Amino acid sequence: MSEAAPYAALSPDLVLAAVDAAGSWSDGRLLTLNSYENRVFQVGLEDGGFVVAKFYRPGRWTDAAIEEEHAFALELAAAELPVVAPLVFDGRTLLRHGGYRYALYPRRGGRAPSLESPDQLEWLGRLLGRMHATGSRERFHARGTLDRKTMIDTPMRAALGSDLLPAHLFDAYRQAAGRVDEAVARRLDAVGPLRLIRLHGDCHPGNVLWTDAGPHFVDLDDARMGPAVQDLWMLAGDEAMMDALLEGYGQFRDFDPVELALVPALRAMRQVHYAGWIAERWHDPAFPAAFPFAAEARWWEQHIADLHDIADDLG
């Protein structure tokens, strides 16, 4: 299949056939869910229920890396943490059909958390403390680490190698991203050696769903080794919110406050990664439709200015 159009052959009929092949008989109801990196569908079943079918982007993760993600989700679920884990079919979670790798998940609805609520933040903190206590017991071997190579160097190279970055901004972007990389390196050196654990990896509010029974976590697709604060900072918009998260977190796991100094560096890494991610995926037809602003020179000009501001702030 073409790298430029990795999902061109993923027709509705193929999605339904893949669900049937796993033994969960579909009834023809199909709803495309919001996802860019992978393709995700809600599929109705003959018994009246639903499953969520996730088709993995070809070439992004190895089989071993996907299986590590699945094993981690199942381990968390076994520890009675509210994590949506893949369904198991004859001992397998990673399935294949029509040239695609996929997994099926139970459907779990919910609403966005109210991050202005200290009670909800403490609740999330308790769950993350428990998640990290489990995550610290073993290591990922195939999924890699949240580091400068993953979050800055690789996406920077993707942007520089893309036609999306205007030619007249090439040198300016390289200089700005390089300054951020150097500033992040200095911050990491200043903080010193860190304890790396298995993380959710992308714990932003969109990956937390709240029901009357409380929150649950979805989408461990970015699970990696990294510092605990990575799963906290995207939920905390200010110091008071972080304090509320840590109040709950500390009930189940000790948190090293030194890691708070990493938050500006982690935020900077994510910003570089975002632009590079769009550039790398631009030939996927879903990306120009979702991120049309990235085709405009003025967006890259603002991105470059933002990177310089970030480098200045990091010192």
C-alpha positions as CSV (number, residue, x, y, z in Angstrom):
1,M,0.0,0.0,0.0
2,S,1.2,3.5,-0.7
3,E,2.9,5.5,2.0
4,A,1.2,8.6,0.6
5,A,-2.3,7.1,1.0
6,P,-1.9,4.4,3.7
7,Y,-5.6,3.9,4.2
8,A,-6.7,4.1,0.5
9,A,-7.8,0.5,0.6
10,L,-9.6,0.7,4.0
11,S,-13.1,0.7,2.7
12,P,-16.2,0.4,4.9
13,D,-16.7,-3.2,3.7
14,L,-13.1,-4.1,4.7
15,V,-13.7,-2.6,8.2
16,L,-16.9,-4.6,8.7
17,A,-15.2,-7.8,7.3
18,A,-12.3,-7.3,9.8
19,V,-14.8,-7.2,12.7
20,D,-16.5,-10.3,11.4
21,A,-13.2,-12.1,11.0
22,A,-12.5,-11.6,14.7
23,G,-15.8,-13.3,15.5
24,S,-17.7,-10.1,16.6
25,W,-20.5,-10.1,14.0
26,S,-21.2,-6.6,12.7
27,D,-24.7,-5.4,11.6
28,G,-23.6,-2.8,9.1
29,R,-23.6,0.2,11.4
30,L,-20.4,2.1,11.0
31,L,-19.3,5.5,12.3
32,T,-15.9,7.0,11.7
33,L,-14.3,8.4,14.9
34,N,-11.9,11.3,15.2
35,S,-8.4,10.1,14.6
36,Y,-5.6,11.1,12.3
37,E,-2.6,8.9,13.2
38,N,-4.6,5.7,12.9
39,R,-8.2,5.1,11.6
40,V,-10.8,4.3,14.2
41,F,-14.4,3.3,13.7
42,Q,-17.4,2.5,15.9
43,V,-19.0,-0.7,14.6
44,G,-22.5,-1.9,15.5
45,L,-22.9,-5.6,16.4
46,E,-25.7,-8.0,15.7
47,D,-26.3,-8.4,19.4
48,G,-27.1,-4.7,19.6
49,G,-23.7,-3.7,21.1
50,F,-20.7,-1.9,19.7
51,V,-17.0,-2.3,19.3
52,V,-14.4,0.2,18.4
53,A,-12.0,-1.0,15.6
54,K,-8.6,0.7,15.5
55,F,-6.6,0.2,12.3
56,Y,-2.9,1.0,12.8
57,R,-0.9,3.3,10.5
58,P,1.3,1.0,8.4
59,G,5.0,1.4,9.3
60,R,4.6,3.5,12.5
61,W,5.0,0.8,15.2
62,T,6.4,-2.7,15.0
63,D,4.2,-5.6,15.9
64,A,6.2,-6.0,19.1
65,A,5.6,-2.3,20.1
66,I,1.9,-2.6,19.5
67,E,1.8,-5.8,21.5
68,E,3.6,-4.0,24.4
69,E,1.0,-1.3,24.4
70,H,-1.7,-3.8,24.5
71,A,-0.1,-5.8,27.3
72,F,0.4,-2.6,29.3
73,A,-3.3,-1.7,28.9
74,L,-4.4,-5.2,30.0
75,E,-2.0,-5.0,32.9
76,L,-3.5,-1.7,34.0
77,A,-7.0,-3.1,33.6
78,A,-6.1,-6.1,35.6
79,A,-5.0,-3.8,38.4
80,E,-8.6,-2.4,38.3
81,L,-7.5,0.9,36.7
82,P,-10.1,2.5,34.4
83,V,-8.2,2.0,31.1
84,V,-9.9,0.9,27.9
85,A,-7.9,-2.2,27.0
86,P,-8.1,-4.2,23.7
87,L,-10.3,-7.3,23.4
88,V,-8.6,-10.6,23.3
89,F,-9.4,-13.2,20.7
90,D,-7.8,-16.7,21.1
91,G,-5.0,-15.1,23.1
92,R,-4.3,-12.3,20.5
93,T,-5.1,-8.6,20.6
94,L,-3.2,-7.6,17.4
95,L,-5.3,-8.8,14.5
96,R,-4.8,-8.7,10.7
97,H,-7.2,-8.5,7.8
98,G,-6.9,-7.2,4.2
99,G,-3.3,-6.1,4.7
100,Y,-4.0,-4.0,7.8
101,R,-3.2,-4.5,11.5
102,Y,-6.1,-3.7,13.8
103,A,-7.5,-4.2,17.3
104,L,-11.0,-4.2,18.7
105,Y,-11.9,-2.4,21.9
106,P,-15.1,-2.2,23.9
107,R,-17.0,1.1,23.4
108,R,-16.7,3.4,26.4
109,G,-18.4,6.8,26.1
110,G,-18.0,9.8,28.3
111,R,-17.6,13.6,28.5
112,A,-14.5,15.8,28.9
113,P,-13.3,16.2,32.5
114,S,-13.8,19.4,34.3
115,L,-10.2,20.4,34.9
116,E,-11.3,23.5,36.9
117,S,-12.6,21.2,39.6
118,P,-10.0,20.4,42.3
119,D,-11.9,17.3,43.2
120,Q,-11.7,15.9,39.6
121,L,-8.0,16.8,39.4
122,E,-7.3,15.0,42.7
123,W,-9.3,12.0,41.4
124,L,-7.2,12.0,38.2
125,G,-4.0,12.3,40.3
126,R,-4.9,9.3,42.3
127,L,-5.5,7.2,39.2
128,L,-2.2,8.4,37.6
129,G,-0.4,7.6,40.8
130,R,-1.8,4.1,40.6
131,M,-1.0,3.8,36.9
132,H,2.6,4.9,37.4
133,A,3.0,2.5,40.3
134,T,2.1,-0.3,37.9
135,G,4.1,1.3,35.1
136,S,7.2,1.4,37.2
137,R,7.3,-2.4,37.7
138,E,8.6,-3.3,34.3
139,R,10.1,-1.5,31.2
140,F,9.1,-1.1,27.6
141,H,11.6,-2.7,25.3
142,A,10.1,-2.0,21.9
143,R,8.3,1.3,22.3
144,G,11.3,3.6,22.9
145,T,11.7,6.6,25.2
146,L,10.3,10.1,25.2
147,D,13.5,12.0,24.4
148,R,15.0,14.7,22.2
149,K,15.5,12.3,19.3
150,T,11.9,11.3,19.3
151,M,10.3,14.7,20.0
152,I,12.8,17.2,18.4
153,D,15.3,15.6,16.1
154,T,13.1,13.3,14.1
155,P,10.2,15.7,13.6
156,M,12.6,18.6,12.8
157,R,14.1,16.4,10.0
158,A,10.6,15.6,8.8
159,A,9.8,19.3,8.5
160,L,13.1,20.2,6.8
161,G,12.5,17.4,4.3
162,S,9.0,18.4,3.5
163,D,7.7,20.6,0.7
164,L,5.3,22.0,3.3
165,L,8.0,24.2,4.9
166,P,8.4,27.2,2.5
167,A,11.9,27.2,1.0
168,H,12.6,30.8,2.1
169,L,12.0,29.8,5.7
170,F,14.2,26.7,5.7
171,D,17.2,28.2,7.4
172,A,15.1,30.2,9.8
173,Y,13.2,27.1,10.9
174,R,16.4,25.1,11.3
175,Q,17.9,27.8,13.4
176,A,14.8,28.2,15.6
177,A,14.3,24.4,16.1
178,G,18.0,24.0,16.8
179,R,17.9,26.7,19.5
180,V,15.0,24.9,21.2
181,D,16.9,21.6,21.0
182,E,19.9,23.2,22.7
183,A,17.8,24.8,25.3
184,V,16.0,21.6,26.1
185,A,19.3,19.7,26.3
186,R,20.6,22.3,28.9
187,R,17.4,21.9,30.9
188,L,17.6,18.1,30.9
189,D,21.2,18.3,32.0
190,A,20.4,20.7,34.8
191,V,17.6,18.5,36.1
192,G,19.9,15.4,36.1
193,P,19.2,11.7,35.8
194,L,15.6,10.8,35.8
195,R,13.6,7.7,36.8
196,L,11.9,6.6,33.6
197,I,8.7,4.5,33.8
198,R,6.0,3.2,31.4
199,L,3.6,6.1,30.7
200,H,0.3,6.8,29.0
201,G,2.5,9.2,27.1
202,D,-0.3,11.5,25.7
203,C,-2.5,12.2,28.7
204,H,-4.2,15.3,27.4
205,P,-7.9,16.0,28.3
206,G,-9.2,14.4,25.1
207,N,-7.8,11.1,26.2
208,V,-9.7,11.2,29.5
209,L,-13.5,10.5,29.4
210,W,-15.7,11.2,32.4
211,T,-19.0,9.4,33.3
212,D,-21.2,9.4,36.4
213,A,-19.0,6.6,37.6
214,G,-15.8,8.7,37.2
215,P,-13.0,8.9,34.6
216,H,-11.4,6.4,32.3
217,F,-8.3,6.7,30.1
218,V,-8.3,5.9,26.4
219,D,-5.7,5.7,23.6
220,L,-2.3,4.5,24.8
221,D,-0.9,4.8,21.3
222,D,1.9,7.1,22.4
223,A,2.8,5.0,25.5
224,R,6.6,5.2,26.0
225,M,9.2,5.3,28.7
226,G,9.5,8.7,30.3
227,P,9.4,10.8,33.5
228,A,6.2,10.7,35.5
229,V,5.5,14.4,35.0
230,Q,4.8,13.8,31.3
231,D,1.4,12.3,32.2
232,L,0.6,15.3,34.5
233,W,1.5,18.5,32.8
234,M,-1.0,18.4,30.0
235,L,-3.8,18.2,32.6
236,A,-2.5,21.1,34.6
237,G,-2.9,24.6,33.2
238,D,-1.4,26.3,36.2
239,E,0.3,25.7,39.5
240,A,-2.9,25.3,41.5
241,M,-4.1,22.6,39.1
242,M,-0.8,20.8,39.3
243,D,-1.0,21.0,43.1
244,A,-4.4,19.4,43.0
245,L,-3.2,16.6,40.7
246,L,-0.2,15.9,43.0
247,E,-2.4,15.9,46.1
248,G,-4.1,12.9,44.7
249,Y,-1.0,11.4,43.1
250,G,0.9,11.4,46.3
251,Q,-1.7,9.1,48.0
252,F,-0.4,6.2,45.8
253,R,3.1,7.1,44.6
254,D,5.8,9.5,45.6
255,F,6.5,12.2,43.1
256,D,9.9,13.7,42.7
257,P,9.3,17.5,42.6
258,V,12.5,18.0,40.7
259,E,10.5,16.8,37.6
260,L,8.4,19.9,37.6
261,A,11.4,21.8,36.1
262,L,11.0,19.5,33.1
263,V,7.5,20.9,32.2
264,P,8.8,23.8,30.0
265,A,11.1,21.4,28.2
266,L,8.4,18.9,27.6
267,R,6.0,21.6,26.3
268,A,8.8,22.8,23.9
269,M,9.4,19.3,22.7
270,R,5.7,18.8,22.0
271,Q,5.5,22.0,20.0
272,V,8.4,21.0,17.7
273,H,6.9,17.5,17.4
274,Y,3.5,18.9,16.4
275,A,4.8,20.8,13.3
276,G,7.0,17.9,12.2
277,W,4.2,15.4,12.7
278,I,1.9,17.4,10.3
279,A,4.8,17.8,7.8
280,E,5.6,14.1,7.9
281,R,1.9,13.1,7.4
282,W,1.0,15.7,4.9
283,H,0.6,13.3,2.0
284,D,-2.1,11.5,3.9
285,P,-5.3,13.1,2.5
286,A,-6.7,13.5,6.1
287,F,-4.0,15.9,7.0
288,P,-4.5,18.8,4.5
289,A,-8.2,18.6,5.3
290,A,-7.7,18.7,9.1
291,F,-4.7,21.2,9.2
292,P,-5.1,23.5,6.2
293,F,-3.3,26.3,8.1
294,A,0.0,24.4,7.8
295,A,0.1,25.1,4.1
296,E,0.4,28.8,4.7
297,A,3.8,30.5,5.0
298,R,2.4,32.8,7.8
299,W,1.7,29.7,10.0
300,W,5.4,28.6,9.7
301,E,6.5,32.2,10.3
302,Q,4.5,32.2,13.5
303,H,5.8,28.8,14.5
304,I,9.4,29.9,14.0
305,A,8.7,33.0,16.2
306,D,7.1,30.8,18.8
307,L,10.2,28.5,18.8
308,H,12.5,31.5,19.4
309,D,10.3,32.6,22.3
310,I,10.4,29.1,23.8
311,A,14.2,29.0,23.5
312,D,14.4,32.4,25.2
313,D,12.1,31.3,28.0
314,L,14.0,28.0,28.6
315,G,17.3,30.0,28.8
